[in-house]
Amino acid sequence: MSGADEGRVLISTHDLARAGELREAFQGAGYDVELVTPDEDVSEGPPIELLVVTGSPASAAARSLVARARSESKAPAFAIVENAEATPNLAADYLEVFSDVVRADDVVFVARLVIERRRLQASAGIVGETDAMKQVLERVVQFAPVASTVLITGESGTGKELVARGIHHLSSRRHRPFIAVNVAALSETLLESELF
């Protein structure tokens, strides 16, 4: 899966060696990656999907970069990678705070989950940033590639159809039509003929 189709991943170069390591890992996973300095103009190019801040995220330059990236993109996901102790206020929306240096592949793994969740929200119209909603979206990403029946339950009006649309959008059948049927509106005699 390429990130180039949807947007770009920016990696700050406050720590050049770490930024290079992360760039290789993201490019290996198929993402369009750019290295940027904390004071660089990020307004040109495709939308920003992910901003990875290395080195010293609490610095004024890093805060400025985050603010500019957020102004250029509706809701980019942010990964604050290292030396980020007690900086959740750096960005209103951040992916993960890593207080220690972690493997670049692990950063890419977590980033992929959040990027997929964001793409799913945009395509299916699912809104909400609560922990419960994030869990639902993670399940959708997990279940979509599986060729099996999925039962979605919940109260009326909780978004079951949106979840079904999200699964369809990420599945191998996404190029086929999605057909929504309001079973509650069908009589028992019409139900079988309508579905089958």
Phi, psi and omega per residue, in radians:
M1 nan 2.286 -3.124
S2 -1.764 2.386 3.065
G3 -1.377 -0.245 -3.071
A4 -1.127 -0.512 -3.121
D5 -1.189 -0.523 -3.014
E6 -1.837 -0.631 -3.051
G7 3.066 -2.881 -3.077
R8 -2.243 2.745 3.067
V9 -1.827 2.189 3.084
L10 -1.840 2.361 3.077
I11 -2.142 2.161 3.136
S12 -1.253 2.620 -3.093
T13 -1.876 0.540 3.073
H14 -1.053 -0.638 3.070
D15 -2.082 1.681 -2.964
L16 -1.082 -0.737 -3.116
A17 -1.104 -0.778 -3.140
R18 -1.170 -0.706 3.127
A19 -1.067 -0.708 3.110
G20 -1.119 -0.710 3.105
E21 -1.099 -0.764 3.124
L22 -1.177 -0.680 3.128
R23 -1.048 -0.781 3.134
E24 -1.057 -0.726 -3.125
A25 -1.153 -0.762 3.135
F26 -1.196 -0.709 3.103
Q27 -1.126 -0.657 3.097
G28 -1.090 -0.470 3.110
A29 -1.562 0.039 3.045
G30 1.639 0.273 -3.123
Y31 -1.645 2.622 3.044
D32 -1.437 1.965 -2.979
V33 -2.077 2.444 3.030
E34 -2.260 2.411 2.981
L35 -1.571 2.336 3.138
V36 -2.325 2.607 3.038
T37 -1.490 2.751 -3.096
P38 -1.022 -0.436 -3.120
D39 -1.795 0.216 -3.076
E40 -1.374 2.607 3.064
D41 -1.328 2.144 -3.094
V42 -1.931 0.296 -3.045
S43 -1.387 -0.370 -3.116
E44 -1.483 2.550 3.036
G45 1.776 -3.076 -3.127
P46 -1.097 2.910 3.114
P47 -1.015 2.681 3.128
I48 -1.569 2.113 3.102
E49 -1.648 -0.583 -3.055
L50 -2.581 2.384 3.048
L51 -2.110 2.106 3.110
V52 -1.871 2.097 -3.109
V53 -1.838 2.146 3.135
T54 -1.933 2.918 3.026
G55 1.446 -1.796 -3.046
S56 -2.206 1.423 -3.075
P57 -1.082 -0.354 -3.099
A58 -1.413 -0.111 -3.097
S59 -1.197 2.754 3.138
A60 -1.081 -0.659 -3.141
A61 -1.125 -0.713 3.127
A62 -1.155 -0.727 3.102
R63 -1.073 -0.697 3.124
S64 -1.135 -0.712 3.122
L65 -1.089 -0.757 3.116
V66 -1.070 -0.794 -3.127
A67 -1.079 -0.740 -3.139
R68 -1.195 -0.676 3.116
A69 -1.126 -0.710 3.131
R70 -1.147 -0.616 -3.137
S71 -1.249 -0.406 -3.122
E72 -1.570 -0.209 -3.083
S73 -2.448 2.480 -3.064
K74 -1.031 -0.871 -3.100
A75 -2.677 1.214 3.108
P76 -1.206 2.648 3.049
A77 -1.550 2.490 -3.084
F78 -2.052 2.391 3.018
A79 -2.017 1.962 3.064
I80 -1.643 1.939 -2.795
V81 -1.549 -0.839 -3.071
E82 -2.616 2.862 -3.089
N83 0.931 0.679 -2.990
A84 -1.971 0.497 -3.082
E85 -1.050 2.297 3.051
A86 0.989 0.734 3.111
T87 -2.157 0.630 3.120
P88 -1.125 -0.342 3.126
N89 -1.416 0.030 3.125
L90 -1.096 -0.640 3.113
A91 -2.495 2.508 3.141
A92 -1.122 -0.488 -3.110
D93 -2.290 1.961 3.117
Y94 -2.299 2.695 -3.044
L95 -1.373 -0.951 -3.032
E96 -2.855 2.536 3.040
V97 -1.902 2.044 3.092
F98 -1.806 2.040 -3.115
S99 -1.451 -0.325 3.105
D100 -2.147 2.835 3.095
V101 -1.182 2.261 3.119
V102 -2.118 2.907 3.133
R103 -1.078 2.426 -3.138
A104 -1.043 -0.632 3.126
D105 -1.091 -0.604 3.106
D106 -1.186 -0.669 3.090
V107 -1.090 -0.758 3.137
V108 -1.119 -0.704 3.138
F109 -1.038 -0.862 -3.133
V110 -1.161 -0.701 3.136
A111 -1.082 -0.701 -3.138
R112 -1.058 -0.720 3.130
L113 -1.069 -0.755 -3.109
V114 -1.259 -0.682 3.108
I115 -1.088 -0.769 3.118
E116 -1.098 -0.692 3.114
R117 -1.082 -0.747 3.136
R118 -1.120 -0.775 3.138
R119 -1.097 -0.708 3.123
L120 -1.096 -0.787 3.122
Q121 -1.032 -0.744 -3.117
A122 -1.178 -0.721 -3.056
S123 -1.344 -0.623 -3.063
A124 -1.713 -0.152 3.140
G125 1.333 0.388 3.133
I126 -1.463 2.231 3.133
V127 -2.036 2.868 3.110
G128 2.061 2.389 -3.105
E129 -2.168 0.316 3.115
T130 -1.242 2.847 3.107
D131 -1.055 -0.686 3.137
A132 -1.101 -0.728 3.134
M133 -1.180 -0.664 3.096
K134 -1.087 -0.662 3.096
Q135 -1.133 -0.726 3.112
V136 -1.052 -0.811 -3.111
L137 -1.128 -0.658 3.093
E138 -1.125 -0.663 3.096
R139 -1.142 -0.703 3.111
V140 -1.038 -0.807 3.130
V141 -1.067 -0.667 3.141
Q142 -1.227 -0.725 -3.024
F143 -1.438 -0.454 -3.017
A144 -0.971 -0.740 -3.107
P145 -1.311 -0.189 -3.056
V146 -1.417 2.297 3.119
A147 -1.528 1.297 -3.110
S148 -2.644 2.878 3.110
T149 -1.337 2.413 3.107
V150 -2.121 2.224 3.096
L151 -1.743 2.147 3.140
I152 -1.922 2.119 -3.123
T153 -2.099 2.776 3.109
G154 2.796 2.926 3.122
E155 -1.146 2.789 3.095
S156 -1.076 2.330 3.093
G157 1.492 0.160 -3.117
T158 -1.588 -0.055 3.057
G159 1.747 0.479 -3.141
K160 -1.080 -0.701 3.133
E161 -1.151 -0.657 3.099
L162 -1.100 -0.689 3.091
V163 -1.123 -0.752 3.106
A164 -1.073 -0.727 3.093
R165 -1.107 -0.668 3.104
G166 -1.109 -0.763 3.094
I167 -1.074 -0.771 3.131
H168 -1.081 -0.740 -3.094
H169 -1.089 -0.584 -3.106
L170 -1.661 -0.070 -3.051
S171 -1.519 3.013 3.092
S172 -1.222 -0.220 3.138
R173 -1.671 0.200 -3.035
R174 -1.059 -0.366 3.139
H175 -1.511 -0.081 3.066
R176 -1.690 2.792 -3.093
P177 -1.160 2.560 2.996
F178 -1.703 2.140 -3.091
I179 -2.005 1.995 3.114
A180 -1.651 2.310 3.137
V181 -2.179 2.209 3.078
N182 -1.506 1.626 -3.057
V183 -1.120 -0.594 -3.114
A184 -1.119 -0.426 -3.111
A185 -1.526 -0.103 -3.113
L186 -1.692 2.525 3.044
S187 -1.338 2.802 -3.095
E188 -1.061 -0.590 -3.116
T189 -1.276 -0.515 -3.114
L190 -1.536 -0.316 -3.009
L191 -1.019 -0.863 -3.089
E192 -1.125 -0.755 -3.117
S193 -1.209 -0.558 3.139
E194 -1.219 -0.719 -3.089
L195 -1.437 -0.607 -2.984
F196 -2.083 nan nan
